[in-house]
Amino acid sequence: MTTAMEDCGFAIALKAIEGKWKVDILCELGKAARRFGRLRQAIPAISEKMLAQQLRELEADGLVSRTTYPEIPPKVVYSLTARGAALNVAAAGLCRWGEEFGDVAGQPGARVAATC
């Protein structure tokens, strides 16, 4: 990919959500703020290690906020930032496109599962 293409807004957005689970996490947090355990239950196929890694990356990218409450045991809640919520709104258009044109390899009836 050339530098001009790498600086394209679409390419930047794709880099922010690259990874198998980030879209699922963003969709879940778009419904409500969640604790780690609730996210894990909502996405049962993800391992704890991968969920923690993906949450750290989303937090580093400014898409997810991590709030720690001073309790015993510590309570940690993850939520979307304004930037993450805006990305979810933008991704909704791609979800609609996938629902309408999501046939695989031009084969009608072979649909791609929607995640949002």
Summary of the structure (lengths in Angstrom):
residues: 116
radius of gyration: 16.0
end to end distance: 28.4
largest distance: 54.3
contacts: 286
relative contact order: 0.14
helix: 54%
strand: 18%
